[in-house]
């Protein structure tokens, strides 16, 4: 992913169509959650934590099935 940032806008250039779809959905979700009062920093940390948990869950399931 390529990220371009200025004072008012962050532009993400996705590396695949799946990544593009995920990023679009993620940005929409984050915008909606910011409207509910959470800061961008809080949301970024929560998203990173949840993503890590999901990766670990998937990795654990794959290990158990092999």
Biopython code that builds the backbone (N, CA, C, O; Angstrom):
import numpy as np
from Bio.PDB.StructureBuilder import StructureBuilder

atoms = [
    (1, "UNK", "N", (0.843, -1.173, 0.000)),
    (1, "UNK", "CA", (0.000, 0.000, 0.000)),
    (1, "UNK", "C", (0.884, 1.230, 0.000)),
    (1, "UNK", "O", (1.876, 1.298, 0.726)),
    (2, "UNK", "N", (0.526, 2.175, -0.799)),
    (2, "UNK", "CA", (1.196, 3.464, -0.816)),
    (2, "UNK", "C", (0.312, 4.459, -0.078)),
    (2, "UNK", "O", (-0.891, 4.533, -0.329)),
    (3, "UNK", "N", (0.897, 5.212, 0.816)),
    (3, "UNK", "CA", (0.150, 6.200, 1.582)),
    (3, "UNK", "C", (0.698, 7.585, 1.289)),
    (3, "UNK", "O", (1.903, 7.818, 1.392)),
    (4, "UNK", "N", (-0.180, 8.497, 0.927)),
    (4, "UNK", "CA", (0.172, 9.888, 0.727)),
    (4, "UNK", "C", (-0.631, 10.701, 1.732)),
    (4, "UNK", "O", (-1.842, 10.517, 1.852)),
    (5, "UNK", "N", (0.028, 11.591, 2.450)),
    (5, "UNK", "CA", (-0.661, 12.316, 3.515)),
    (5, "UNK", "C", (-0.325, 13.800, 3.441)),
    (5, "UNK", "O", (0.838, 14.182, 3.306)),
    (6, "UNK", "N", (-1.352, 14.624, 3.532)),
    (6, "UNK", "CA", (-1.136, 16.050, 3.744)),
    (6, "UNK", "C", (-1.937, 16.429, 4.989)),
    (6, "UNK", "O", (-2.396, 15.541, 5.708)),
    (7, "UNK", "N", (-2.114, 17.701, 5.260)),
    (7, "UNK", "CA", (-2.770, 18.124, 6.497)),
    (7, "UNK", "C", (-4.222, 17.672, 6.603)),
    (7, "UNK", "O", (-4.708, 17.424, 7.707)),
    (8, "UNK", "N", (-4.915, 17.562, 5.490)),
    (8, "UNK", "CA", (-6.349, 17.302, 5.551)),
    (8, "UNK", "C", (-6.778, 15.975, 4.936)),
    (8, "UNK", "O", (-7.939, 15.590, 5.078)),
    (9, "UNK", "N", (-5.891, 15.272, 4.266)),
    (9, "UNK", "CA", (-6.321, 14.079, 3.548)),
    (9, "UNK", "C", (-5.226, 13.026, 3.534)),
    (9, "UNK", "O", (-4.045, 13.338, 3.376)),
    (10, "UNK", "N", (-5.632, 11.782, 3.701)),
    (10, "UNK", "CA", (-4.725, 10.648, 3.558)),
    (10, "UNK", "C", (-5.220, 9.844, 2.366)),
    (10, "UNK", "O", (-6.385, 9.448, 2.324)),
    (11, "UNK", "N", (-4.358, 9.606, 1.413)),
    (11, "UNK", "CA", (-4.725, 8.839, 0.235)),
    (11, "UNK", "C", (-4.030, 7.486, 0.297)),
    (11, "UNK", "O", (-2.809, 7.408, 0.435)),
    (12, "UNK", "N", (-4.817, 6.428, 0.194)),
    (12, "UNK", "CA", (-4.279, 5.079, 0.211)),
    (12, "UNK", "C", (-4.382, 4.480, -1.183)),
    (12, "UNK", "O", (-5.440, 4.536, -1.811)),
    (13, "UNK", "N", (-3.299, 3.913, -1.662)),
    (13, "UNK", "CA", (-3.304, 3.222, -2.937)),
    (13, "UNK", "C", (-3.163, 1.731, -2.653)),
    (13, "UNK", "O", (-2.062, 1.267, -2.353)),
    (14, "UNK", "N", (-4.254, 0.968, -2.741)),
    (14, "UNK", "CA", (-4.212, -0.435, -2.374)),
    (14, "UNK", "C", (-3.426, -1.282, -3.361)),
    (14, "UNK", "O", (-3.225, -0.901, -4.514)),
    (15, "UNK", "N", (-2.984, -2.449, -2.876)),
    (15, "UNK", "CA", (-2.161, -3.313, -3.701)),
    (15, "UNK", "C", (-2.954, -4.433, -4.361)),
    (15, "UNK", "O", (-2.421, -5.119, -5.234)),
    (16, "UNK", "N", (-4.201, -4.638, -3.975)),
    (16, "UNK", "CA", (-5.032, -5.658, -4.603)),
    (16, "UNK", "C", (-6.489, -5.242, -4.494)),
    (16, "UNK", "O", (-6.831, -4.344, -3.725)),
    (17, "UNK", "N", (-7.349, -5.903, -5.271)),
    (17, "UNK", "CA", (-8.766, -5.549, -5.199)),
    (17, "UNK", "C", (-9.357, -5.925, -3.843)),
    (17, "UNK", "O", (-10.237, -5.225, -3.343)),
    (18, "UNK", "N", (-8.886, -7.021, -3.240)),
    (18, "UNK", "CA", (-9.349, -7.394, -1.897)),
    (18, "UNK", "C", (-8.928, -6.318, -0.900)),
    (18, "UNK", "O", (-9.731, -5.856, -0.089)),
    (19, "UNK", "N", (-7.671, -5.932, -0.973)),
    (19, "UNK", "CA", (-7.154, -4.895, -0.067)),
    (19, "UNK", "C", (-7.928, -3.599, -0.261)),
    (19, "UNK", "O", (-8.248, -2.912, 0.709)),
    (20, "UNK", "N", (-8.225, -3.269, -1.500)),
    (20, "UNK", "CA", (-8.985, -2.047, -1.798)),
    (20, "UNK", "C", (-10.355, -2.100, -1.137)),
    (20, "UNK", "O", (-10.781, -1.131, -0.509)),
    (21, "UNK", "N", (-11.041, -3.216, -1.273)),
    (21, "UNK", "CA", (-12.370, -3.359, -0.678)),
    (21, "UNK", "C", (-12.300, -3.254, 0.842)),
    (21, "UNK", "O", (-13.156, -2.626, 1.465)),
    (22, "UNK", "N", (-11.282, -3.870, 1.437)),
    (22, "UNK", "CA", (-11.112, -3.816, 2.892)),
    (22, "UNK", "C", (-10.837, -2.383, 3.336)),
    (22, "UNK", "O", (-11.419, -1.914, 4.314)),
    (23, "UNK", "N", (-9.963, -1.695, 2.633)),
    (23, "UNK", "CA", (-9.621, -0.320, 3.015)),
    (23, "UNK", "C", (-10.809, 0.621, 2.882)),
    (23, "UNK", "O", (-11.008, 1.491, 3.730)),
    (24, "UNK", "N", (-11.595, 0.457, 1.837)),
    (24, "UNK", "CA", (-12.781, 1.301, 1.666)),
    (24, "UNK", "C", (-13.755, 1.069, 2.818)),
    (24, "UNK", "O", (-14.264, 2.022, 3.408)),
    (25, "UNK", "N", (-14.010, -0.197, 3.134)),
    (25, "UNK", "CA", (-14.918, -0.524, 4.237)),
    (25, "UNK", "C", (-14.368, -0.017, 5.567)),
    (25, "UNK", "O", (-15.117, 0.483, 6.406)),
    (26, "UNK", "N", (-13.061, -0.150, 5.750)),
    (26, "UNK", "CA", (-12.425, 0.282, 6.990)),
    (26, "UNK", "C", (-12.551, 1.799, 7.161)),
    (26, "UNK", "O", (-12.893, 2.273, 8.244)),
    (27, "UNK", "N", (-12.283, 2.543, 6.123)),
    (27, "UNK", "CA", (-12.367, 4.004, 6.208)),
    (27, "UNK", "C", (-13.805, 4.432, 6.498)),
    (27, "UNK", "O", (-14.035, 5.325, 7.314)),
    (28, "UNK", "N", (-14.774, 3.797, 5.832)),
    (28, "UNK", "CA", (-16.177, 4.122, 6.097)),
    (28, "UNK", "C", (-16.525, 3.844, 7.558)),
    (28, "UNK", "O", (-17.190, 4.651, 8.209)),
    (29, "UNK", "N", (-16.070, 2.694, 8.070)),
    (29, "UNK", "CA", (-16.330, 2.332, 9.456)),
    (29, "UNK", "C", (-15.688, 3.344, 10.406)),
    (29, "UNK", "O", (-16.321, 3.780, 11.368)),
    (30, "UNK", "N", (-14.445, 3.717, 10.143)),
    (30, "UNK", "CA", (-13.737, 4.650, 11.016)),
    (30, "UNK", "C", (-14.386, 6.029, 11.018)),
    (30, "UNK", "O", (-14.483, 6.666, 12.066)),
    (31, "UNK", "N", (-14.823, 6.487, 9.869)),
    (31, "UNK", "CA", (-15.514, 7.781, 9.791)),
    (31, "UNK", "C", (-16.783, 7.741, 10.639)),
    (31, "UNK", "O", (-17.059, 8.672, 11.396)),
    (32, "UNK", "N", (-17.556, 6.656, 10.510)),
    (32, "UNK", "CA", (-18.787, 6.525, 11.300)),
    (32, "UNK", "C", (-18.492, 6.463, 12.794)),
    (32, "UNK", "O", (-19.219, 7.055, 13.592)),
    (33, "UNK", "N", (-17.442, 5.759, 13.179)),
    (33, "UNK", "CA", (-17.098, 5.659, 14.599)),
    (33, "UNK", "C", (-16.566, 6.984, 15.151)),
    (33, "UNK", "O", (-16.802, 7.305, 16.316)),
    (34, "UNK", "N", (-15.856, 7.750, 14.333)),
    (34, "UNK", "CA", (-15.398, 9.068, 14.784)),
    (34, "UNK", "C", (-16.588, 9.984, 15.043)),
    (34, "UNK", "O", (-16.547, 10.818, 15.948)),
    (35, "UNK", "N", (-17.638, 9.834, 14.259)),
    (35, "UNK", "CA", (-18.851, 10.629, 14.480)),
    (35, "UNK", "C", (-19.497, 10.295, 15.817)),
    (35, "UNK", "O", (-20.257, 11.099, 16.357)),
    (36, "UNK", "N", (-19.199, 9.103, 16.360)),
    (36, "UNK", "CA", (-19.742, 8.679, 17.652)),
    (36, "UNK", "C", (-18.848, 9.107, 18.808)),
    (36, "UNK", "O", (-19.154, 8.834, 19.969)),
    (37, "UNK", "N", (-17.727, 9.788, 18.487)),
    (37, "UNK", "CA", (-16.928, 10.390, 19.543)),
    (37, "UNK", "C", (-15.547, 9.820, 19.786)),
    (37, "UNK", "O", (-14.785, 10.386, 20.571)),
    (38, "UNK", "N", (-15.199, 8.725, 19.142)),
    (38, "UNK", "CA", (-13.861, 8.169, 19.363)),
    (38, "UNK", "C", (-12.841, 8.877, 18.489)),
    (38, "UNK", "O", (-13.146, 9.285, 17.368)),
    (39, "UNK", "N", (-11.639, 9.020, 19.005)),
    (39, "UNK", "CA", (-10.576, 9.689, 18.248)),
    (39, "UNK", "C", (-9.965, 8.719, 17.240)),
    (39, "UNK", "O", (-10.094, 7.501, 17.368)),
    (40, "UNK", "N", (-9.305, 9.282, 16.247)),
    (40, "UNK", "CA", (-8.635, 8.462, 15.236)),
    (40, "UNK", "C", (-7.590, 7.557, 15.878)),
    (40, "UNK", "O", (-7.427, 6.407, 15.469)),
    (41, "UNK", "N", (-6.880, 8.072, 16.886)),
    (41, "UNK", "CA", (-5.849, 7.269, 17.559)),
    (41, "UNK", "C", (-6.467, 6.085, 18.297)),
    (41, "UNK", "O", (-5.954, 4.969, 18.213)),
    (42, "UNK", "N", (-7.571, 6.319, 19.022)),
    (42, "UNK", "CA", (-8.257, 5.223, 19.727)),
    (42, "UNK", "C", (-8.715, 4.158, 18.746)),
    (42, "UNK", "O", (-8.555, 2.961, 18.987)),
    (43, "UNK", "N", (-9.284, 4.605, 17.645)),
    (43, "UNK", "CA", (-9.803, 3.673, 16.650)),
    (43, "UNK", "C", (-8.684, 2.894, 15.970)),
    (43, "UNK", "O", (-8.824, 1.697, 15.722)),
    (44, "UNK", "N", (-7.588, 3.558, 15.670)),
    (44, "UNK", "CA", (-6.460, 2.871, 15.030)),
    (44, "UNK", "C", (-5.910, 1.777, 15.934)),
    (44, "UNK", "O", (-5.611, 0.676, 15.472)),
    (45, "UNK", "N", (-5.777, 2.078, 17.219)),
    (45, "UNK", "CA", (-5.293, 1.069, 18.170)),
    (45, "UNK", "C", (-6.272, -0.088, 18.308)),
    (45, "UNK", "O", (-5.862, -1.249, 18.319)),
    (46, "UNK", "N", (-7.551, 0.216, 18.413)),
    (46, "UNK", "CA", (-8.561, -0.834, 18.544)),
    (46, "UNK", "C", (-8.594, -1.712, 17.300)),
    (46, "UNK", "O", (-8.719, -2.933, 17.396)),
    (47, "UNK", "N", (-8.482, -1.087, 16.137)),
    (47, "UNK", "CA", (-8.478, -1.841, 14.883)),
    (47, "UNK", "C", (-7.244, -2.730, 14.785)),
    (47, "UNK", "O", (-7.338, -3.882, 14.361)),
    (48, "UNK", "N", (-6.103, -2.207, 15.170)),
    (48, "UNK", "CA", (-4.870, -3.002, 15.144)),
    (48, "UNK", "C", (-4.969, -4.186, 16.100)),
    (48, "UNK", "O", (-4.577, -5.299, 15.751)),
    (49, "UNK", "N", (-5.490, -3.955, 17.301)),
    (49, "UNK", "CA", (-5.649, -5.039, 18.277)),
    (49, "UNK", "C", (-6.606, -6.111, 17.761)),
    (49, "UNK", "O", (-6.317, -7.304, 17.849)),
    (50, "UNK", "N", (-7.740, -5.679, 17.225)),
    (50, "UNK", "CA", (-8.722, -6.634, 16.714)),
    (50, "UNK", "C", (-8.162, -7.412, 15.522)),
    (50, "UNK", "O", (-8.410, -8.610, 15.387)),
    (51, "UNK", "N", (-7.415, -6.735, 14.668)),
    (51, "UNK", "CA", (-6.801, -7.406, 13.517)),
    (51, "UNK", "C", (-5.795, -8.451, 13.962)),
    (51, "UNK", "O", (-5.754, -9.557, 13.422)),
    (52, "UNK", "N", (-4.985, -8.099, 14.949)),
    (52, "UNK", "CA", (-4.003, -9.050, 15.471)),
    (52, "UNK", "C", (-4.698, -10.264, 16.083)),
    (52, "UNK", "O", (-4.268, -11.398, 15.875)),
    (53, "UNK", "N", (-5.766, -10.026, 16.834)),
    (53, "UNK", "CA", (-6.520, -11.137, 17.424)),
    (53, "UNK", "C", (-7.065, -12.068, 16.346)),
    (53, "UNK", "O", (-7.015, -13.289, 16.492)),
    (54, "UNK", "N", (-7.581, -11.494, 15.273)),
    (54, "UNK", "CA", (-8.122, -12.303, 14.186)),
    (54, "UNK", "C", (-7.029, -13.116, 13.502)),
    (54, "UNK", "O", (-7.226, -14.294, 13.202)),
    (55, "UNK", "N", (-5.887, -12.498, 13.255)),
    (55, "UNK", "CA", (-4.762, -13.216, 12.645)),
    (55, "UNK", "C", (-4.337, -14.381, 13.529)),
    (55, "UNK", "O", (-4.088, -15.480, 13.033)),
    (56, "UNK", "N", (-4.254, -14.150, 14.822)),
    (56, "UNK", "CA", (-3.856, -15.219, 15.744)),
    (56, "UNK", "C", (-4.900, -16.333, 15.779)),
    (56, "UNK", "O", (-4.541, -17.509, 15.837)),
    (57, "UNK", "N", (-6.168, -15.986, 15.745)),
    (57, "UNK", "CA", (-7.227, -16.984, 15.729)),
    (57, "UNK", "C", (-7.141, -17.836, 14.466)),
    (57, "UNK", "O", (-7.247, -19.061, 14.531)),
    (58, "UNK", "N", (-6.952, -17.195, 13.329)),
    (58, "UNK", "CA", (-6.835, -17.923, 12.066)),
    (58, "UNK", "C", (-5.608, -18.821, 12.086)),
    (58, "UNK", "O", (-5.681, -19.977, 11.667)),
    (59, "UNK", "N", (-4.491, -18.309, 12.563)),
    (59, "UNK", "CA", (-3.257, -19.101, 12.628)),
    (59, "UNK", "C", (-3.437, -20.305, 13.538)),
    (59, "UNK", "O", (-2.974, -21.400, 13.218)),
    (60, "UNK", "N", (-4.096, -20.115, 14.655)),
    (60, "UNK", "CA", (-4.323, -21.210, 15.599)),
    (60, "UNK", "C", (-5.226, -22.272, 14.990)),
    (60, "UNK", "O", (-4.963, -23.466, 15.130)),
    (61, "UNK", "N", (-6.270, -21.852, 14.327)),
    (61, "UNK", "CA", (-7.179, -22.813, 13.693)),
    (61, "UNK", "C", (-6.461, -23.608, 12.619)),
    (61, "UNK", "O", (-6.665, -24.817, 12.508)),
    (62, "UNK", "N", (-5.623, -22.951, 11.822)),
    (62, "UNK", "CA", (-4.898, -23.653, 10.764)),
    (62, "UNK", "C", (-3.935, -24.664, 11.358)),
    (62, "UNK", "O", (-3.784, -25.764, 10.825)),
    (63, "UNK", "N", (-3.282, -24.307, 12.452)),
    (63, "UNK", "CA", (-2.352, -25.233, 13.079)),
    (63, "UNK", "C", (-3.076, -26.461, 13.613)),
    (63, "UNK", "O", (-2.558, -27.574, 13.515)),
    (64, "UNK", "N", (-4.245, -26.279, 14.167)),
    (64, "UNK", "CA", (-4.995, -27.397, 14.735)),
    (64, "UNK", "C", (-5.525, -28.340, 13.665)),
    (64, "UNK", "O", (-5.658, -29.536, 13.922)),
    (65, "UNK", "N", (-5.830, -27.842, 12.481)),
    (65, "UNK", "CA", (-6.404, -28.696, 11.448)),
    (65, "UNK", "C", (-5.353, -29.491, 10.694)),
    (65, "UNK", "O", (-5.699, -30.454, 10.011)),
    (66, "UNK", "N", (-4.102, -29.129, 10.792)),
    (66, "UNK", "CA", (-3.053, -29.854, 10.064)),
    (66, "UNK", "C", (-2.550, -30.961, 10.852)),
    (66, "UNK", "O", (-1.663, -31.686, 10.403)),
]
sb = StructureBuilder()
sb.init_structure("model")
sb.init_model(0)
sb.init_chain("A")
sb.init_seg("    ")
for serial, (resi, resn, name, xyz) in enumerate(atoms, 1):
    if name == "N":
        sb.init_residue(resn, " ", resi, " ")
    sb.init_atom(name, np.array(xyz, "f"), 0.0, 1.0, " ", f" {name:<3s}", serial, name[0])
structure = sb.get_structure()
